[in-house]
Amino acid sequence: MNPHAQTVFSYHQRTKHTLQRYAKGPDTLDWDDQPDPFRHFAGCEAMPLPKPGRELDVLFTDLDTPQSIPEQPLDLKNVGLLLELAFGLSAWKEFGPNRWALRCNPSSGNLHPTEAYLISTGNPFIKPGVHHYISHDHSLEQRCLFPDTFHSPGLLIGLSSIHWREAWKYGERAFRYCQHDIGHALGALRYAAACLGWSVELWAEVSDAELAHLLGLERHDDFKKNERESPDVLCRILTKTNNPPMSYQTLSALLPTAKWFGVAESLRAYHLYNWPVIEEIAVATGKPRTEELHLEATLQAPPASACQQRATALIRQRRSAQHFDGKMPPLPAADFYRILGAVSPDTAAFKLWEWPAKTHLFIFVHRVEGVAPGLYALIRDGGALEPLKAATLSMFDWKKQPGPLPLYHLHSGDLRLTAKTLSCHQPIASDSAFSLAMVSEFRPTVETAPWRYRQLFWECGLIGQVLYLEAEAAGVRGTGIGCYFDDSVHEILGIKDDTFQSLYHFTIGTPLEDKRMQTLPAYGHLPNPL
């Protein structure tokens, strides 16, 4: 076996939670040691972006048909809105002496390991080069200045991860959560771009080494040793009318004469724990340059939504529910089918995704109008239906449900206690309308290319971002669940090997609000926003 693939399988096995023990993590949490969630580079030219908070008239339902959305001009005002809706602050929360920020892109434990960089070429409104986005200040720091010789306009977004931000709380399992967050960030970027009449093209061929070179992440002296960033993905922002040809090679040709600025400030922490296995899995899943197949799917609109909110407002109101009302009325069936239809791989939300769907949903239905409580499966790629039938319990009836969705009934019964137990005994999995396990095609994917281990988690995070926003559109709320008992989930489903593995859980229901918490404006702290 490829030694990198063996490292992946070993890491995945050792970071499973079980009913007997949790994956290795810190014995205690020193809150004075919590990493700074906002990275800054000292010695860079900073550029405030135009005032955040602008609304557009585009409705959330309009995002089902992005071709009909008016295209906004490619200018600094709209680029600022893109960054805000994808990675910016959505609110501040205050409870007693404690105050913390929420963002439009969710993160495990609100720790935010994802960093975003804007790469600009040939745009009159911003200097050419690499710019780091600071969500706290809604501003850009110019890390790199390109020679002003490339006149075709281009705008790209690069994403990276500071693994230690998650490891501070979650230990060895943190690498998984960083990958979830990249998927969420990709989804957030897609929704933000769609609001502007733009789209996102994933440059799937680019290697980690190439991306690190472009973003300056291999400049190790610019980062504190334990706080370096790992490259993840590179995307190009496309408009409907002006997309001149561009490739990584055209960008890399600018780098030999580029000028770099700044040094990353310390994230103000003591690094009491060290988790070397995270570096091992990061190396084993490093992505080489690849030749990817660009899938051209015919987009299908999901079942109609009754939501009449502006998309920008709905994106900013997204929250992770902390508690659900277990006595809630059932979720309307129309909302349930709309939510499931929205995660189909042929909807607009997944247009940026360059690869076949590898992740399927096993759904614990608790309270949905007209849907019998029990276990169901949503098969996101028809080719996985028979392998999943063979891999799961023979008692499952796999009865196709009426309607166009590939939704199958497996077992009837009250599974609230089961869902709660599997999700680390968390009531949010049982007090909801429904919860689910995302089960991915695992061993064949990783054996083929170990770096696709990360890709599977990205796909789960992208699905999670769709679920978050669809829940808000339905007037309820969602929460991603990274803590679950891996092999107990497999045992309940009947999965006996690692051909399939559960990689993420999610739950949707009516939230219980903690009225002791005060909600403050996202950018009320800015003194004089432009």
C-alpha positions in Angstrom: 0.0 0.0 0.0 1.1 3.6 -0.6 2.7 4.6 2.7 0.8 7.9 2.6 -2.5 6.1 2.3 -1.4 3.9 5.3 -0.7 7.0 7.3 -4.2 8.3 6.5 -5.9 5.1 7.6 -3.8 5.0 10.8 -4.6 8.6 11.6 -8.3 8.2 10.9 -8.5 5.1 13.1 -6.6 6.7 16.0 -8.7 9.9 15.9 -12.1 8.1 16.2 -14.2 8.8 19.3 -15.6 5.6 20.9 -18.1 5.0 23.7 -15.1 4.0 25.9 -12.7 6.9 25.1 -12.4 10.1 23.1 -9.6 10.8 20.7 -6.5 12.3 22.2 -6.9 15.9 23.2 -5.7 18.4 25.9 -6.4 17.3 29.4 -7.4 20.9 30.3 -8.2 24.1 28.5 -6.2 27.1 29.5 -8.4 30.0 28.2 -5.5 32.4 28.5 -3.8 30.2 25.9 -6.6 30.3 23.4 -5.2 31.3 20.0 -6.1 34.8 18.6 -8.8 34.1 16.0 -7.6 37.1 13.9 -4.3 36.9 12.1 -2.4 40.1 11.4 0.8 40.7 9.5 3.1 43.5 10.8 4.8 45.6 8.2 2.2 45.4 5.5 0.3 48.2 3.8 -3.3 48.0 5.1 -6.3 49.0 3.0 -9.8 49.4 4.6 -12.6 48.0 2.5 -15.8 49.9 1.9 -18.3 50.0 4.7 -19.7 46.5 5.4 -23.4 45.7 5.9 -24.7 46.6 2.4 -27.8 44.7 1.3 -28.7 43.5 -2.2 -32.2 42.9 -3.6 -31.4 39.4 -4.6 -33.7 36.9 -2.8 -32.3 33.7 -1.3 -34.5 31.7 -3.7 -33.0 33.5 -6.6 -29.7 31.7 -5.9 -31.3 28.5 -7.3 -31.0 30.1 -10.8 -27.8 32.1 -10.7 -27.9 32.8 -14.4 -30.9 35.1 -13.7 -29.1 37.3 -11.1 -27.9 40.7 -12.3 -24.2 40.9 -12.5 -22.6 43.5 -10.2 -19.6 45.5 -11.4 -16.2 44.1 -10.4 -15.0 46.9 -8.2 -13.7 47.4 -4.7 -17.2 47.9 -3.1 -18.4 44.6 -4.4 -15.2 42.7 -3.7 -15.5 44.0 -0.1 -19.0 42.7 0.0 -17.9 39.3 -1.4 -15.3 39.0 1.3 -17.7 40.1 4.1 -20.4 37.6 3.1 -18.0 34.8 2.7 -15.5 35.3 5.6 -16.6 38.4 7.5 -18.2 39.0 10.9 -21.9 38.5 11.2 -22.3 39.6 14.9 -20.7 39.8 18.3 -22.0 37.9 21.3 -21.6 39.1 24.9 -22.3 37.1 28.1 -21.1 38.7 31.3 -17.4 39.7 30.9 -17.0 37.5 27.8 -17.3 38.8 24.2 -16.7 36.9 21.0 -17.3 37.3 17.3 -19.4 35.2 15.0 -18.7 34.9 11.3 -20.6 34.2 8.1 -18.5 31.0 7.6 -19.0 28.6 10.5 -16.1 26.9 12.3 -15.7 24.0 14.8 -15.7 25.6 18.2 -15.8 29.0 16.6 -12.0 28.7 16.4 -11.6 29.7 12.7 -8.5 28.0 11.4 -9.2 29.2 7.8 -7.4 32.2 6.4 -8.4 33.9 3.2 -6.2 35.6 0.7 -7.2 37.7 -2.3 -5.0 37.6 -5.4 -5.4 40.5 -7.8 -4.1 41.1 -11.3 -4.9 43.9 -13.7 -7.7 45.4 -11.6 -7.7 49.2 -11.5 -9.2 49.3 -8.0 -6.5 47.3 -6.1 -2.8 46.9 -6.4 -1.7 43.7 -8.1 -0.5 41.1 -5.7 -1.5 38.9 -2.7 -3.7 40.5 0.0 -4.6 38.9 3.3 -8.2 39.5 4.5 -8.7 40.5 8.1 -12.3 39.8 9.0 -12.1 41.7 12.3 -11.2 45.0 10.6 -12.8 44.3 7.2 -9.5 45.2 5.6 -6.8 43.9 3.4 -3.1 43.6 4.1 -0.8 43.6 1.0 1.6 40.7 1.6 3.0 40.7 -2.0 3.2 43.3 -4.8 3.3 41.9 -8.3 5.1 43.8 -11.1 2.5 45.8 -12.9 2.9 44.0 -16.2 -0.1 41.7 -16.2 -3.0 43.8 -17.5 -5.8 41.2 -17.8 -8.2 41.6 -14.9 -8.2 38.6 -12.5 -9.4 37.9 -9.0 -8.7 34.7 -7.1 -9.2 33.6 -3.5 -6.7 31.3 -1.8 -7.6 29.4 1.5 -5.2 28.0 4.1 -5.5 26.6 7.5 -3.7 27.2 10.9 -4.1 23.7 12.3 -3.1 24.7 15.7 -6.1 26.9 16.2 -8.3 23.8 16.2 -5.7 21.5 17.9 -5.6 23.9 20.9 -9.1 22.6 21.9 -9.6 19.3 19.9 -6.1 17.7 19.9 -5.4 15.1 17.3 -8.9 15.1 15.7 -8.5 18.8 14.8 -7.1 18.1 11.4 -10.5 16.7 10.4 -12.3 19.8 11.6 -9.9 22.1 9.7 -10.9 20.3 6.5 -14.6 20.6 7.4 -14.1 24.4 7.7 -12.5 24.6 4.3 -15.6 23.0 2.9 -17.8 25.5 4.8 -15.6 28.3 3.5 -16.0 27.1 -0.1 -19.8 27.1 0.3 -19.8 30.5 1.9 -17.7 31.9 -1.0 -20.0 30.3 -3.5 -23.2 31.9 -1.9 -21.5 35.3 -1.6 -20.4 35.3 -5.2 -23.9 34.2 -6.4 -25.4 37.2 -4.6 -23.3 39.4 -6.9 -24.1 37.6 -10.1 -20.6 36.0 -10.0 -19.5 32.4 -9.8 -16.5 30.5 -8.4 -14.2 28.3 -10.4 -12.1 25.8 -8.3 -8.6 25.5 -9.7 -8.5 21.9 -8.7 -5.2 21.1 -10.6 -3.0 23.3 -8.4 -0.7 21.5 -6.0 -0.2 22.4 -2.3 3.4 23.5 -3.1 2.3 25.8 -5.9 -0.4 27.3 -3.7 2.0 27.8 -0.8 4.4 29.5 -3.2 1.7 31.8 -4.5 0.4 32.8 -1.0 3.9 33.0 0.6 3.2 30.2 3.0 6.5 28.6 2.4 8.3 31.7 3.7 8.8 30.0 7.0 10.6 32.9 8.6 7.5 35.0 8.3 5.6 32.7 10.7 6.0 31.5 14.2 7.0 27.8 14.0 3.8 26.4 15.6 1.5 28.8 13.9 2.3 28.3 10.2 -0.4 27.9 7.6 -1.1 24.9 5.4 -2.3 25.6 1.8 -5.7 24.2 0.9 -7.5 25.5 -2.2 -7.4 28.2 -4.9 -10.5 29.6 -6.6 -11.0 32.1 -9.4 -13.9 34.5 -9.2 -15.7 34.7 -12.5 -18.2 37.3 -13.8 -20.7 36.7 -16.6 -19.0 39.1 -19.1 -15.3 39.4 -18.5 -13.1 36.4 -17.8 -9.9 36.5 -19.9 -7.8 33.3 -20.0 -5.7 32.8 -16.9 -3.7 29.9 -15.4 -1.5 29.2 -12.5 1.5 29.4 -14.8 0.7 33.0 -15.7 0.5 33.9 -12.0 3.7 32.1 -11.1 5.6 34.0 -13.8 5.0 37.1 -11.7 6.5 35.7 -8.5 10.3 35.9 -9.3 10.2 39.7 -9.3 7.4 40.1 -6.7 8.1 42.0 -3.5 7.0 40.5 -0.2 6.1 42.4 3.0 5.2 41.7 6.6 5.7 39.1 9.3 2.8 37.2 10.9 2.2 38.5 14.5 2.1 35.9 17.2 -1.3 34.4 18.0 -0.4 35.1 21.6 -0.3 31.6 23.0 2.0 29.3 25.0 1.5 26.0 23.0 1.2 23.8 26.1 0.5 20.7 24.0 2.1 19.3 20.9 0.3 17.0 18.4 2.9 15.7 15.9 0.4 13.4 14.3 -1.2 16.5 12.7 1.9 17.3 10.9 2.2 13.7 9.8 -1.3 13.6 8.3 -0.7 17.0 6.7 2.3 15.7 4.9 0.7 12.4 4.0 -2.3 14.2 2.4 -0.3 16.9 0.6 -1.8 17.4 -2.8 0.4 17.1 -5.9 -0.4 18.8 -9.2 -3.2 16.7 -10.8 -5.1 16.6 -14.0 -8.7 16.9 -13.0 -11.8 16.1 -15.0 -14.0 19.2 -15.3 -17.5 17.9 -14.8 -20.2 19.7 -16.8 -23.5 18.8 -15.1 -26.9 20.1 -16.1 -28.1 22.2 -13.1 -31.4 21.3 -11.5 -33.3 23.6 -9.2 -34.3 22.0 -5.9 -38.0 22.0 -4.7 -39.3 25.5 -4.4 -38.7 27.4 -1.2 -41.2 29.7 0.4 -38.4 32.0 1.8 -38.7 35.6 0.7 -35.7 37.0 2.5 -32.9 38.8 0.9 -29.9 36.5 0.4 -27.5 38.9 2.0 -29.6 39.2 5.1 -30.1 35.4 5.4 -26.3 34.8 5.1 -25.6 37.3 7.9 -28.2 35.8 10.2 -26.8 32.2 10.0 -25.9 30.8 13.4 -25.1 27.5 14.9 -27.8 26.4 17.3 -26.7 25.5 20.7 -30.0 23.9 21.9 -33.2 22.8 20.3 -36.8 22.8 21.5 -37.6 19.1 21.8 -41.3 19.9 22.0 -41.4 21.8 18.7 -44.1 21.2 16.1 -43.1 19.0 13.3 -41.0 20.5 10.5 -43.3 21.0 7.4 -42.7 18.3 4.8 -42.1 20.9 2.1 -39.2 22.4 4.1 -37.8 18.9 4.7 -37.8 18.0 1.0 -36.5 21.4 0.0 -33.5 21.1 2.4 -32.7 17.6 1.1 -33.1 18.6 -2.5 -30.7 21.5 -2.0 -27.8 19.2 -1.3 -28.2 17.3 -4.6 -24.9 17.5 -6.5 -26.6 18.9 -9.6 -27.9 22.1 -7.9 -26.2 25.5 -8.2 -24.7 25.2 -4.7 -22.4 22.5 -6.0 -21.5 24.0 -9.4 -18.0 24.8 -8.1 -17.3 21.2 -7.0 -15.0 19.6 -9.5 -15.4 16.0 -8.5 -18.1 13.2 -8.4 -20.2 13.1 -5.3 -18.7 10.7 -2.7 -20.9 11.6 0.3 -24.4 10.3 1.2 -26.7 11.1 4.0 -28.2 8.7 6.6 -31.0 10.7 8.2 -32.6 10.1 11.6 -36.1 11.6 11.2 -37.6 12.7 14.5 -40.3 15.3 13.8 -41.2 15.9 10.2 -44.8 16.4 9.1 -46.1 13.4 7.2 -42.8 11.5 7.4 -42.7 8.5 9.7 -39.9 8.7 12.3 -37.1 6.4 11.5 -33.9 6.0 9.4 -33.7 7.2 5.8 -30.9 7.4 3.2 -30.3 10.1 0.6 -28.0 8.8 -2.1 -26.3 11.6 -3.8 -24.8 9.5 -6.6 -26.8 6.7 -8.0 -23.8 4.5 -8.5 -23.4 4.1 -4.7 -26.9 2.7 -4.2 -26.1 -1.0 -4.6 -22.7 -0.8 -2.7 -24.4 0.9 0.2 -27.2 -1.7 0.2 -24.6 -4.4 0.3 -22.5 -2.7 3.0 -25.4 -2.0 5.4 -27.8 -4.1 7.5 -29.8 -6.7 5.6 -32.9 -5.7 7.6 -33.1 -2.3 5.9 -35.9 -2.2 3.4 -34.5 0.5 1.0 -37.9 1.5 -0.1 -37.8 4.4 -2.5 -39.9 7.3 -1.3 -42.4 9.1 -3.6 -41.0 12.1 -5.5 -37.9 12.8 -7.5 -35.4 12.7 -4.6 -33.2 9.6 -4.3 -34.5 9.2 -0.7 -35.0 5.7 0.7 -36.7 4.5 3.8 -34.6 2.0 5.8 -36.2 1.5 9.2 -39.1 2.8 11.2 -39.0 3.7 14.8 -38.2 6.3 17.4 -34.4 6.8 17.0 -34.0 9.9 19.1 -32.0 8.2 21.9 -29.9 6.5 19.2 -29.1 9.7 17.4 -28.2 11.4 20.7 -25.9 8.6 21.9 -24.1 8.4 18.5 -23.4 12.2 18.6 -21.5 12.0 21.8 -24.7 12.1 23.9 -25.6 15.6 22.7 -29.3 16.4 22.9 -29.1 18.6 19.8 -29.1 15.4 17.8 -32.4 14.2 19.3 -34.3 17.4 20.1 -34.2 18.4 16.5 -36.6 17.7 13.6 -33.9 15.5 12.1 -30.3 14.7 12.3 -28.0 13.0 9.9 -24.6 11.3 9.4 -22.6 12.0 6.2 -21.2 8.7 5.1 -18.4 8.9 2.4 -16.9 6.4 0.0 -13.7 6.1 1.9 -11.1 3.4 1.3 -11.2 3.3 -2.5 -11.0 7.1 -2.6 -8.0 7.4 -0.2 -6.2 4.4 -1.8 -6.4 6.1 -5.2 -5.0 9.4 -3.9 -4.3 10.0 -0.2 -4.8 13.8 -0.5 -8.5 13.1 -1.3 -8.9 12.3 2.4 -9.1 16.1 2.8 -11.4 16.4 -0.2 -13.9 14.1 1.4 -14.1 16.4 4.4 -14.4 19.5 2.1 -17.4 17.8 0.5 -19.0 17.2 3.9 -18.4 20.9 4.9 -19.8 22.1 1.6 -22.9 20.0 2.2 -23.0 21.4 5.8 -23.0 25.0 4.5 -25.9 24.3 2.3 -27.8 22.8 5.2 -27.0 25.8 7.4 -28.5 28.3 5.0 -31.4 26.1 4.0 -32.3 25.7 7.6 -32.3 29.5 8.1 -34.5 29.9 5.0 -37.0 27.4 6.5 -37.2 29.4 9.7 -35.3 26.9 11.8 -31.6 26.5 12.5 -28.8 24.0 11.9 -25.6 22.8 13.7 -22.7 20.8 12.5 -21.6 18.0 14.8 -18.0 17.0 14.7 -18.2 14.9 17.8 -19.7 11.5 17.3 -18.7 7.8 18.0 -17.4 6.8 14.6 -17.6 3.0 14.7 -20.8 3.0 16.7 -22.4 4.9 13.8 -21.0 2.2 11.5 -22.3 -0.6 13.8 -25.9 0.9 13.8 -25.8 1.1 10.0 -24.2 -2.4 9.6 -21.0 -1.1 8.0 -18.2 -3.6 8.9 -15.2 -2.2 7.2 -13.8 1.2 6.0 -15.2 1.0 2.4 -17.6 3.7 3.8 -17.0 5.9 6.8 -19.0 8.6 8.6 -17.2 11.9 8.4 -19.6 14.6 9.7 -22.9 14.9 11.5 -25.5 17.6 11.2 -28.8 18.4 12.9 -31.7 20.8 12.1 -34.5 22.0 14.4 -36.2 24.9 16.2 -33.6 26.7 18.3 -33.9 27.7 21.9 -32.4 31.2 22.3 -30.3 32.0 25.4 -31.7 35.4 26.3 -28.9 36.0 28.8 -26.6 36.6 25.8 -26.5 40.0 24.1 -26.1 40.3 20.4 -24.1 43.3 19.1 -23.5 44.6 15.5 -20.8 42.9 13.5 -18.8 46.0 12.7 -19.9 48.5 15.3 -16.3 48.6 16.6 -15.0 50.1 13.4 -14.3 53.8 14.1 -14.8 55.3 10.6 -15.7 52.6 8.0 -15.6 54.0 4.5 
